[in-house]
Amino acid sequence: MIILRTVPELRAFVNGWKRVGGRIGLVPTMGYLHEGHLSLVDRLGPRCDKIITSIFVNPKQFAPGEDLDRYPRDFDRDEKLLAGRGVDALFYPANEVMYPAGFLTYVDVEKLGENLCGRSRPNHFRGVTTVVSKLFLLTKCDAAAFGQKDYQQARIIQRMVEDLNFDIEIVICPIVREPDGLAMSSRNVYLTHEERKNALGLHRALEDVRILYNSGERAASLLIRQMQTTFQSIPNLKIDYLDILDAGSLQSIGVLTGRSVAVIAAFVGKTRLIDNVILEAKG
Amino acid sequence: MIILRTVPELRAFVNGWKRVGGRIGLVPTMGYLHEGHLSLVDRLGPRCDKIITSIFVNPKQFAPGEDLDRYPRDFDRDEKLLAGRGVDALFYPANEVMYPAGFLTYVDVEKLGENLCGRSRPNHFRGVTTVVSKLFLLTKCDAAAFGQKDYQQARIIQRMVEDLNFDIEIVICPIVREPDGLAMSSRNVYLTHEERKNALGLHRALEDVRILYNSGERAASLLIRQMQTTFQSIPNLKIDYLDILDAGSLQSIGVLTGRSVAVIAAFVGKTRLIDNVILEAKG
C-alpha cells in the first residue's frame, strides 16, 4: 500500500490508473479505524480495480468547542489495518494540503442539513460536503462508500452527487455493531466503563421501535413514544434528537407508508453518539 | 457537430472520448454568440482533442427583475457559428435537465463575490459557480476557457478550481472588441443607436486610465479620478461601479505595485455593461 500525502503525488498515481482505464473506489475516513470503516473497503473491493482510503480529520466539520483536538488518532494501526484489507493507496494529507492559505470555496446542500445533526452541529455538513467534494475530485473515483450510521450525511452526499453531476456510484453500507449491539464509532473510545453500558440505550431504543414497527404499528407518534420510553429507562443519557422521518427527504411524517428511518443522537457523558434503523415493510 | 440535450447523451459521448484518452475542452456560454465566445473556441482548439460548447441561459445567476426572460437567444445561428469553428459537441440542456425537481446543492466562493458585480447582483456568482461546477463534472473537461471581460467571474472560477481540486486548466482569454472599442457582449443587442454611441464611455474611461498608468501614475485615487472624469463627460451613463483593484484578491489598493485591474460597470439606459483593463508594468 502506497502512502500519498500531497496533491501532486495523489494526482500522479490517480492519473496513471485512469490512463489504463482503472475503476477507482474511495473510502473517505477520519481515521482511528474500526470494522465499520473496513467493511466499506471490503464492499468496494469487488467493484473497483483500485481502492484509495483517505484519512483526514477535517477541521471544517467541527464546530468550536467540539472534539477536533482530542479526536482519536492512530496512524500506524490504521495503516496496518488498511494494508491488511488490500487497500492500494492511503491518502493522508496535512491540513495545509487540503486547505491552503486563501481557501474560500464551500459546497452546500440546503435543507437536508438543517435538522438532526445539523441543528446541534452548525456548519458540520457544509464542512463534510466541501471535503468530500475535494476528495472526489482529487481521487477521480468512480465509486465511494459511506456508512449508514451517519445516515443524514449519506443522504446529503447522495443529493450532492446527483445535483452537481458527480459521475460516482455512492454505496451506503450497513451499520457494523459490537457484539452487544452498540454501533461502532471511533468516538466509542471516549466512553468510560459505566458510559459504555449506558450507551447501549441508543441501540435498545431502535430495536424496540423496530419490533413495534414489525408488529404493524405505523403511527409515528406511537413509535417515537416507544423509543423515548426505552431510552428514558437507561440512566445518564441525554437526548440530542430522537425522531422518525421519511428516509429520502428527512422530513417528519405522521404515518409510516414508505421507507422511513428512526434516528437517535444522545450524549453519554460528554460523548455524543448517533445511531439509526431503517423501517421498511418487507415486500 | 453533435447536439446533446440530456445528461445520459452527454455522458455517453464524454466517456467514449475519455476511454481513448482524449483531452476535452469546454467553452461554457449562455448563447447568442459573438466573436468573444468564438475566440475561446479557437484558443482551446490546439490544446484539446475535442471541444464541447454549452449553451444554457442559467436562471440561477439572474436575480428577480433582471433580464432572464428577455436574454437574447438564437440557437440556429449559434449552431452554425460553432460548427463552422470546429466544435465537436454542443451541449444544450433544458432547465429541467440542469435543475431537476429537488435540486438543493450550491457551490459558493466567499469574499471574492461580495463586491463589484456581486453587490448589485446578489447570488449571481453562486449561480455561476454552481452551474460551472456542474458543467465541469458533466463534461469531464481537462481545460475550460472564460473571457477576461467577466473578470470577477474568471477570478472566482480560478479560486473555485484551486480550492475544490478540479483538475482543469482554466484559460482566460483577452476581451474581444468591436472596431470602435466596445467590448463584445450578447447584451449589446439591447442598445439603441444613441445608447450604442454612449456605451463607448466604458472603453474610453479604461483607455484613459491605461494611458495615465503607462505614463507612470501609480496612485489609485488619481487613476480612479481620471476614469470618473472621462466617464462623466459622456451623457446618459450611470455608474454601477468603477474601481482599481488588486488583480488577484479583488481588494482595494492605494498604490499600484503589482498586477492590478481597472473595472467598470454602468447602465446605458436599462442595459448593464461591464468592461475592464489589466494594469501591469511591462517587464
Interface residues (C-beta under 8 A of the other chain):
Chain A: V7 R11 R19 G21 G102 F103 L104 T105 Y106 V107 D108 V109 E110 K111 L112 T129 T130 S133 K134 L137 L138 K140 R159 M160 D163 L164 N165 F166 D167
Chain B: V7 R11 R19 G21 G102 F103 L104 T105 Y106 V107 D108 V109 E110 K111 L112 T129 T130 S133 K134 L137 L138 K140 R159 M160 D163 L164 N165 F166 D167
